[in-house]
């Protein structure tokens, strides 16, 4: 008995009524699944090198701070990670600082005044260990894909392009009310 092909499945639902909507929705759910897998990978790989539990976000913050081995401000870190929830970022920085992986420096001179964070020697060792584990566990797998570098470059371009589209659509949604008849809009009941 032949296995069903992907085209044998009905991919239509309320978010996917046309071929284009199906393509966008499949992309979106792939991104959601990838984000969860990526966060889990980040968390587990860092935990393997520190014997402590960390979030994927903590790991990303640590590696952004290690990037180019120069101190960075909260604003710079947020910009690199495309985050606007500064309280979550500050919480992560406090966690990393409490484990002596990063340190805070305060500068009162020059153009770069203010608080900046940098990786400590202990943090450097942890990030080097992560890089070794990453090479052994992840890079060894991705390097087996045919044309992996070209495929990853194309995927990166597509995701960067889609990031811009989602950012633009989010700005529109946040700043412009949709023309809806509130009498026709679904009403949510509050639980008492």
C-alpha positions in Angstrom: 0.0 0.0 0.0 1.4 3.4 -1.0 1.9 6.1 1.6 -0.2 9.2 1.1 1.6 12.1 -0.4 1.6 15.6 1.2 -0.8 16.7 -1.5 -3.4 14.1 -0.3 -4.1 16.0 2.9 -6.6 18.8 3.1 -4.6 21.8 4.4 -7.5 24.2 4.5 -8.8 25.7 7.8 -9.8 29.1 9.1 -6.3 30.5 8.7 -5.7 28.8 5.4 -8.5 29.1 2.8 -6.4 29.8 -0.3 -3.2 28.3 -1.6 -1.2 31.4 -0.5 -2.8 31.4 3.0 -1.9 27.7 3.2 1.8 28.5 2.3 2.0 31.3 4.8 0.3 29.3 7.6 2.6 26.3 7.0 5.5 28.7 7.2 4.2 30.2 10.4 3.7 26.9 12.1 7.1 25.7 11.0 8.6 28.8 12.6 6.7 28.1 15.8 7.9 24.6 15.9 11.4 25.6 15.0 11.4 28.3 17.7 10.5 25.8 20.3 13.1 23.3 19.1 15.7 26.0 18.9 14.9 27.3 22.5 15.1 23.7 23.8 18.4 23.2 22.0 19.9 26.4 23.4 18.7 25.6 26.9 19.9 22.0 26.9 23.3 22.7 25.3 24.1 25.4 27.8 22.9 23.3 30.7 25.1 20.4 29.5 28.1 22.7 30.1 27.1 24.3 33.3 25.0 21.6 35.1 22.4 24.3 35.7 19.1 25.0 34.1 18.9 28.0 31.7 16.4 29.3 29.2 17.2 29.5 25.6 16.9 33.3 25.9 19.5 33.3 28.7 21.9 31.5 26.4 21.2 33.9 23.5 21.9 36.9 25.8 25.2 35.3 27.0 26.4 34.7 23.4 25.4 38.2 22.2 27.5 39.6 25.1 30.4 37.4 24.0 30.0 38.5 20.3 33.0 40.5 19.2 34.2 40.4 22.9 33.2 43.9 23.7 30.7 45.3 26.4 27.2 45.9 25.3 24.3 47.9 26.7 20.8 46.6 27.3 19.6 48.5 24.2 22.3 46.9 22.0 21.4 43.4 23.2 17.7 44.0 22.7 18.4 45.3 19.1 20.4 42.2 18.2 17.8 39.9 19.6 14.8 42.0 18.2 13.3 42.1 21.7 11.2 44.9 23.1 10.5 43.3 26.5 13.3 44.9 28.4 12.2 43.6 31.8 12.8 40.0 30.5 16.2 41.0 29.2 17.1 42.6 32.5 15.9 39.5 34.4 18.2 37.4 32.2 21.1 39.7 32.8 20.6 39.5 36.6 20.5 35.7 36.4 23.7 35.5 34.3 25.4 38.0 36.6 24.4 36.1 39.8 26.2 33.0 38.3 29.3 35.2 37.6 29.0 34.6 33.8 28.8 38.3 33.1 29.6 41.5 34.9 28.3 45.0 34.8 30.5 48.0 34.1 29.5 51.7 34.4 31.1 54.2 32.2 30.9 58.0 32.7 33.2 59.0 29.9 33.0 59.2 26.1 30.2 58.5 23.7 29.3 55.2 25.3 28.3 56.4 28.7 26.1 54.2 30.9 25.8 50.6 32.0 27.2 47.9 29.8 27.7 44.2 30.3 30.5 41.9 29.4 31.3 38.2 29.7 33.6 37.2 32.6 36.4 34.7 32.4 34.0 32.1 33.7 31.5 33.1 31.1 34.1 32.8 28.4 34.9 29.3 29.5 31.2 28.4 29.5 30.7 29.9 26.0 33.7 28.0 24.7 32.3 24.8 26.1 29.0 25.6 24.4 30.8 26.2 21.1 32.5 22.8 21.4 29.3 21.0 22.2 27.6 22.9 19.4 30.2 21.8 16.9 30.0 18.2 18.0 26.2 17.9 18.3 24.7 20.4 15.8 27.2 21.5 13.3 28.2 17.8 12.7 24.5 17.2 11.7 23.9 20.4 9.6 27.1 19.8 7.6 25.7 16.5 6.3 22.9 18.3 4.4 23.5 18.6 0.7 24.4 22.3 -0.2 23.9 23.1 3.5 25.6 26.5 3.4 23.5 27.7 0.4 20.3 26.3 1.9 21.0 28.0 5.2 21.8 31.3 3.5 18.5 31.1 1.5 16.5 30.2 4.7 18.2 33.1 6.5 17.3 35.6 3.7 13.7 34.3 3.7 13.3 34.6 7.4 14.9 38.0 7.5 12.5 39.2 4.8 9.5 37.7 6.7 10.7 39.3 9.9 10.4 42.7 8.2 6.9 41.9 6.9 5.7 40.7 10.4 7.2 43.8 12.0 5.4 46.1 9.5 2.1 44.2 9.9 2.5 44.4 13.7 3.0 48.2 13.5 -0.1 48.6 11.4 -2.1 46.4 13.7 -0.9 48.3 16.8 -1.5 51.8 15.4 -4.6 51.5 13.3 -7.9 50.1 14.4 -9.6 47.8 12.0 -13.0 49.1 10.7 -15.3 46.6 12.4 -18.8 46.9 13.7 -18.4 46.3 17.4 -21.9 45.0 17.5 -20.9 42.2 15.1 -17.6 41.4 16.9 -17.4 38.3 19.0 -17.8 39.1 22.7 -15.6 37.3 25.2 -17.2 36.4 28.4 -15.2 37.1 31.5 -15.0 34.4 34.1 -16.3 35.4 37.4 
